[in-house]
């Protein structure tokens, strides 16, 4: 079943809304159990690292269990990245493109910008994300692969899933 552009757009907006509204458990439903969630870092030569197993990444979760653990830590305040007060975020998504679509998966690329407010300070994060969408056995669209490129990687504190 091919995923249509309107479905992709609505899916991305809903996933971002879950982050902004701190609907952590619902946000997790957007991810396939075998998701590969990766935010590579930039090396000293200004190139992205290519191997999350051997090089330092800003974030890397090779399956949904890593994301579930991350959310558990956020919800239970056992996170070095999140503490009280929680950051307030606003995600903006644009330039959504379907790059490739086959019978069982759809490759999507989009740009994003997230404003985050905490401790009377506004931080802005922006970048490009490439995802692979699949439809599960219940007909629900899920993310099977997500690669997040944080363009403004010179940041002054720890970054977390809700920032991107």
Backbone as CSV, one residue per row, in Angstrom:
resi,resn,N_x,N_y,N_z,CA_x,CA_y,CA_z,C_x,C_y,C_z
1,UNK,0.843,-1.189,0.000,0.000,0.000,0.000,0.885,1.248,0.000
2,UNK,0.741,2.092,-0.968,1.522,3.313,-1.077,0.932,4.390,-0.165
3,UNK,1.813,5.063,0.554,1.395,6.136,1.455,1.346,7.433,0.653
4,UNK,0.236,8.140,0.732,0.024,9.356,-0.028,0.610,10.578,0.697
5,UNK,0.875,11.634,-0.079,1.479,12.852,0.465,0.673,13.422,1.636
6,UNK,-0.646,13.521,1.497,-1.482,14.065,2.575,-1.341,13.242,3.852
7,UNK,-1.237,11.928,3.715,-1.055,11.062,4.877,0.296,11.320,5.532
8,UNK,1.327,11.485,4.718,2.668,11.770,5.239,2.656,13.085,6.003
9,UNK,2.126,14.126,5.385,2.076,15.449,6.019,1.327,15.387,7.349
10,UNK,0.150,14.790,7.340,-0.650,14.707,8.564,0.056,13.888,9.644
11,UNK,0.733,12.831,9.238,1.487,11.992,10.161,2.599,12.807,10.827
12,UNK,3.372,13.554,10.028,4.474,14.352,10.569,3.973,15.443,11.508
13,UNK,2.882,16.095,11.131,2.320,17.127,12.000,1.846,16.531,13.328
14,UNK,1.210,15.370,13.276,0.694,14.738,14.495,1.841,14.282,15.405
15,UNK,2.909,13.743,14.813,4.063,13.331,15.622,4.666,14.546,16.332
16,UNK,4.821,15.654,15.619,5.363,16.878,16.211,4.442,17.409,17.313
17,UNK,3.144,17.332,17.095,2.184,17.778,18.105,2.351,16.988,19.395
18,UNK,2.570,15.680,19.277,2.772,14.850,20.473,3.974,15.333,21.272
19,UNK,5.050,15.714,20.593,6.215,16.237,21.297,5.902,17.573,21.967
20,UNK,5.260,18.469,21.249,4.927,19.776,21.814,3.976,19.659,23.001
21,UNK,3.047,18.707,22.925,2.052,18.520,23.987,2.502,17.535,25.063
22,UNK,3.731,17.014,24.937,4.295,16.067,25.890,3.437,14.806,26.034
23,UNK,2.889,14.371,24.925,2.115,13.131,24.882,3.079,12.003,24.538
24,UNK,3.933,11.657,25.491,5.055,10.752,25.268,4.627,9.368,24.806
25,UNK,3.628,8.778,25.467,3.202,7.423,25.103,2.608,7.390,23.700
26,UNK,1.822,8.399,23.360,1.268,8.466,22.003,2.392,8.663,20.985
27,UNK,3.384,9.489,21.324,4.518,9.720,20.421,5.212,8.412,20.087
28,UNK,5.376,7.540,21.065,6.038,6.256,20.828,5.287,5.383,19.825
29,UNK,3.969,5.543,19.706,3.192,4.718,18.771,3.532,5.037,17.317
30,UNK,4.200,6.147,17.084,4.583,6.527,15.723,5.818,5.763,15.239
31,UNK,6.406,4.962,16.124,7.659,4.277,15.807,7.486,2.764,15.753
32,UNK,8.066,2.186,14.725,8.078,0.741,14.509,8.970,0.084,15.575
33,UNK,8.663,-1.144,16.009,9.513,-1.811,17.008,10.980,-1.926,16.591
34,UNK,11.241,-2.005,15.292,12.616,-2.149,14.805,13.182,-0.832,14.267
35,UNK,12.687,0.283,14.778,13.133,1.586,14.289,14.629,1.777,14.524
36,UNK,15.257,2.435,13.587,16.647,2.870,13.702,16.592,4.391,13.767
37,UNK,16.841,4.971,14.942,16.701,6.397,15.210,18.106,6.967,15.414
38,UNK,18.536,7.847,14.501,19.927,8.279,14.521,20.073,9.760,14.231
39,UNK,20.848,10.436,15.069,21.258,11.807,14.818,22.785,11.828,14.823
40,UNK,23.405,11.749,13.633,24.869,11.762,13.577,25.436,13.117,13.996
41,UNK,26.667,13.097,14.421,27.363,14.346,14.741,28.225,14.750,13.541
42,UNK,28.749,15.947,13.623,29.666,16.449,12.606,31.089,16.212,13.101
43,UNK,31.973,15.764,12.226,33.365,15.553,12.636,34.145,16.866,12.543
44,UNK,35.426,16.816,12.847,36.264,18.021,12.856,36.428,18.657,11.480
45,UNK,36.165,17.886,10.422,36.273,18.404,9.058,34.938,18.902,8.516
46,UNK,33.908,18.953,9.360,32.602,19.420,8.927,31.823,18.401,8.132
47,UNK,32.158,17.130,8.279,31.442,16.043,7.605,30.652,15.252,8.645
48,UNK,29.515,14.728,8.231,28.725,13.896,9.135,29.404,12.548,9.346
49,UNK,29.355,12.046,10.579,29.871,10.702,10.815,28.969,9.716,10.085
50,UNK,29.508,8.559,9.742,28.764,7.619,8.905,28.431,6.301,9.583
51,UNK,28.983,6.049,10.760,28.776,4.761,11.412,28.420,4.967,12.879
52,UNK,27.143,4.824,13.239,26.752,5.045,14.632,27.334,4.015,15.599
53,UNK,27.801,2.881,15.082,28.392,1.854,15.931,29.839,2.173,16.315
54,UNK,30.530,2.976,15.482,31.955,3.219,15.722,32.307,4.689,15.941
55,UNK,31.374,5.594,15.672,31.658,7.020,15.804,30.637,7.664,16.734
56,UNK,31.002,8.801,17.285,30.133,9.499,18.227,28.935,10.094,17.488
57,UNK,27.759,9.849,18.032,26.522,10.421,17.498,25.890,11.302,18.561
58,UNK,25.076,12.247,18.130,24.328,13.054,19.095,23.242,12.214,19.758
59,UNK,22.633,11.313,18.991,21.660,10.346,19.508,21.710,9.117,18.618
60,UNK,21.542,7.957,19.238,21.416,6.736,18.458,20.660,5.691,19.271
61,UNK,19.535,5.252,18.721,18.734,4.179,19.303,18.479,3.165,18.194
62,UNK,19.086,1.981,18.266,18.959,1.005,17.184,17.640,0.236,17.173
63,UNK,16.767,0.502,18.159,15.446,-0.128,18.202,14.538,0.690,19.126
64,UNK,13.280,0.387,19.117,12.303,1.163,19.865,12.545,1.116,21.373
65,UNK,13.157,0.051,21.861,13.445,-0.044,23.282,14.272,1.127,23.793
66,UNK,15.186,1.624,22.968,15.978,2.794,23.352,15.120,4.039,23.491
67,UNK,14.181,4.214,22.566,13.262,5.354,22.656,12.337,5.211,23.867
68,UNK,11.881,4.000,24.131,11.012,3.763,25.293,11.750,4.089,26.588
69,UNK,13.021,3.710,26.666,13.825,4.035,27.839,13.996,5.547,27.972
70,UNK,14.232,6.217,26.853,14.379,7.675,26.859,13.118,8.336,27.417
71,UNK,11.952,7.896,26.933,10.686,8.463,27.394,10.455,8.148,28.869
72,UNK,10.796,6.943,29.298,10.677,6.594,30.715,11.482,7.575,31.563
73,UNK,12.688,7.877,31.139,13.539,8.799,31.897,12.965,10.214,31.909
74,UNK,12.406,10.635,30.795,11.786,11.966,30.742,10.590,12.023,31.685
75,UNK,9.742,11.005,31.619,8.526,10.984,32.430,8.808,10.867,33.925
76,UNK,9.886,10.189,34.285,10.194,9.971,35.704,11.267,10.922,36.218
77,UNK,11.633,11.910,35.408,12.621,12.924,35.764,13.976,12.297,36.102
78,UNK,14.311,11.192,35.421,15.618,10.539,35.587,16.481,10.792,34.353
79,UNK,16.472,12.015,33.911,17.153,12.367,32.677,18.083,13.532,32.912
80,UNK,19.306,13.425,32.411,20.226,14.557,32.518,19.822,15.691,31.588
81,UNK,19.109,15.357,30.517,18.715,16.384,29.543,17.474,17.140,29.975
82,UNK,16.626,16.486,30.729,15.383,17.157,31.104,15.281,17.246,32.618
83,UNK,14.865,18.383,33.074,14.604,18.585,34.488,13.500,19.624,34.582
84,UNK,13.100,19.902,35.779,12.028,20.868,35.957,12.598,22.276,35.940
85,UNK,11.969,23.221,35.334,10.753,23.034,34.535,11.074,22.394,33.183
86,UNK,10.117,21.653,32.675,10.293,21.042,31.353,10.313,22.121,30.279
87,UNK,11.063,21.865,29.234,11.104,22.806,28.115,9.749,22.839,27.414
88,UNK,9.362,24.013,26.961,8.187,24.153,26.103,8.701,24.253,24.680
89,UNK,8.110,23.476,23.777,8.612,23.448,22.400,7.512,23.765,21.395
90,UNK,7.965,24.211,20.241,7.090,24.434,19.094,7.833,23.949,17.859
91,UNK,7.324,22.862,17.276,7.939,22.267,16.090,7.278,22.806,14.833
92,UNK,8.092,23.169,13.861,7.592,23.602,12.562,8.213,22.711,11.498
93,UNK,7.398,22.170,10.628,7.847,21.240,9.596,7.528,21.827,8.232
94,UNK,8.485,21.720,7.298,8.231,22.227,5.951,9.058,21.455,4.928
95,UNK,8.868,21.807,3.671,9.586,21.191,2.546,9.492,19.664,2.571
96,UNK,8.315,19.154,2.827,8.097,17.710,2.882,8.131,17.165,1.456
97,UNK,8.995,16.172,1.238,9.119,15.545,-0.073,9.072,14.030,0.070
98,UNK,8.295,13.400,-0.780,8.375,11.948,-0.896,9.480,11.672,-1.901
99,UNK,10.543,11.045,-1.428,11.723,10.809,-2.252,11.611,9.517,-3.061
100,UNK,10.961,8.521,-2.464,10.826,7.229,-3.117,9.687,6.485,-2.437
101,UNK,8.950,5.726,-3.216,7.868,4.943,-2.643,7.805,3.609,-3.357
102,UNK,7.842,2.550,-2.567,7.679,1.211,-3.119,6.464,0.586,-2.441
103,UNK,6.201,-0.651,-2.720,5.013,-1.287,-2.169,4.934,-1.304,-0.668
104,UNK,6.075,-1.424,0.011,6.016,-1.579,1.461,6.658,-0.449,2.261
105,UNK,7.280,0.531,1.610,7.879,1.635,2.362,7.898,2.915,1.536
106,UNK,7.972,4.026,2.258,8.020,5.345,1.644,9.158,6.132,2.277
107,UNK,10.048,6.660,1.430,11.170,7.474,1.897,10.754,8.944,1.826
108,UNK,10.922,9.650,2.948,10.486,11.040,3.048,11.639,11.882,3.576
109,UNK,11.736,13.090,3.053,12.720,14.073,3.545,11.961,15.351,3.854
110,UNK,12.318,15.985,4.975,11.686,17.260,5.326,12.635,18.103,6.165
111,UNK,12.369,19.390,6.176,13.113,20.326,7.004,12.274,20.649,8.231
112,UNK,12.930,21.065,9.265,12.223,21.370,10.505,12.960,22.458,11.277
113,UNK,12.214,23.100,12.150,12.760,24.093,13.065,11.990,23.935,14.372
114,UNK,12.702,23.889,15.474,12.061,23.769,16.782,12.535,24.907,17.663
115,UNK,11.581,25.635,18.211,11.892,26.635,19.221,11.615,26.003,20.576
116,UNK,12.524,26.222,21.510,12.411,25.646,22.839,12.587,26.756,23.866
117,UNK,11.680,26.796,24.841,11.746,27.818,25.884,11.928,27.148,27.245
118,UNK,12.956,27.582,27.967,13.201,27.085,29.317,14.144,28.058,30.020
119,UNK,13.915,28.305,31.278,14.742,29.213,32.084,14.843,30.599,31.455
120,UNK,13.727,31.101,30.974,13.637,32.426,30.367,14.574,32.601,29.179
121,UNK,14.832,31.486,28.485,15.705,31.506,27.315,15.042,30.736,26.179
122,UNK,15.109,31.292,24.986,14.607,30.613,23.800,15.801,30.088,23.010
123,UNK,15.769,28.798,22.710,16.781,28.169,21.861,16.098,27.715,20.580
124,UNK,16.814,27.790,19.493,16.289,27.354,18.204,17.181,26.258,17.651
125,UNK,16.542,25.184,17.212,17.232,24.062,16.579,16.626,23.895,15.195
126,UNK,17.450,23.560,14.208,16.912,23.357,12.872,17.746,22.338,12.121
127,UNK,17.094,21.721,11.137,17.799,20.722,10.366,16.924,20.041,9.337
128,UNK,17.393,18.876,8.920,16.740,18.064,7.903,16.604,16.650,8.444
129,UNK,15.494,16.028,8.159,15.281,14.648,8.585,14.874,13.801,7.392
130,UNK,15.418,12.591,7.354,15.016,11.582,6.371,14.418,10.415,7.141
131,UNK,13.244,9.963,6.705,12.586,8.854,7.391,12.114,7.820,6.380
132,UNK,11.978,6.613,6.861,11.331,5.542,6.111,10.047,5.213,6.840
133,UNK,8.935,5.339,6.132,7.632,5.021,6.694,7.166,3.669,6.177
134,UNK,6.551,2.901,7.065,5.943,1.620,6.695,4.547,1.581,7.304
135,UNK,3.725,0.703,6.793,2.395,0.499,7.350,2.404,-0.835,8.085
136,UNK,2.008,-0.818,9.368,2.015,-2.061,10.139,0.785,-2.906,9.806
137,UNK,0.683,-4.056,10.458,-0.410,-5.001,10.158,-1.791,-4.446,10.498
138,UNK,-1.831,-3.409,11.362,-3.106,-2.763,11.701,-3.431,-1.592,10.780
139,UNK,-2.578,-1.367,9.775,-2.796,-0.263,8.843,-2.281,1.074,9.336
140,UNK,-1.576,1.082,10.473,-1.031,2.313,11.044,0.331,2.611,10.419
141,UNK,0.553,3.859,10.031,1.851,4.286,9.520,2.804,4.407,10.699
142,UNK,4.038,3.909,10.508,5.063,4.013,11.539,6.417,4.335,10.911
143,UNK,7.280,4.922,11.721,8.639,5.248,11.282,9.531,4.039,11.544
144,UNK,10.169,3.553,10.484,11.080,2.406,10.600,12.541,2.871,10.653
145,UNK,12.811,4.030,10.072,14.157,4.597,10.111,14.033,6.104,10.173
146,UNK,14.843,6.723,11.038,14.836,8.183,11.142,16.276,8.659,11.311
147,UNK,16.699,9.498,10.379,18.031,10.105,10.444,17.841,11.613,10.505
148,UNK,18.281,12.185,11.598,18.086,13.603,11.877,19.423,14.317,11.723
149,UNK,19.466,15.322,10.868,20.665,16.137,10.706,20.413,17.468,11.411
150,UNK,21.095,17.672,12.524,21.005,18.935,13.253,22.003,19.888,12.619
151,UNK,21.508,20.882,11.918,22.391,21.797,11.187,23.132,22.720,12.146
152,UNK,22.430,23.266,13.123,23.089,24.148,14.088,23.546,23.309,15.287
153,UNK,24.581,22.528,15.067,25.019,21.573,16.082,25.876,22.195,17.176
154,UNK,26.162,23.471,17.113,26.906,24.129,18.182,25.894,24.619,19.215
155,UNK,25.653,23.779,20.196,24.615,24.062,21.185,25.244,24.114,22.563
156,UNK,24.597,24.799,23.492,25.206,25.026,24.805,24.631,24.153,25.920
157,UNK,23.843,23.137,25.573,23.360,22.201,26.584,22.978,20.894,25.914
158,UNK,22.572,19.929,26.714,22.207,18.614,26.198,20.926,18.718,25.366
159,UNK,20.891,17.973,24.275,19.729,17.972,23.396,18.991,16.637,23.589
160,UNK,17.672,16.667,23.416,16.871,15.464,23.628,15.892,15.290,22.479
161,UNK,15.135,14.185,22.502,14.227,13.855,21.397,13.193,14.939,21.154
162,UNK,12.764,15.649,22.182,11.742,16.679,22.001,12.296,17.970,21.387
163,UNK,13.597,18.107,21.286,14.174,19.284,20.636,14.178,19.165,19.118
164,UNK,14.075,17.943,18.604,14.180,17.723,17.177,12.907,17.103,16.679
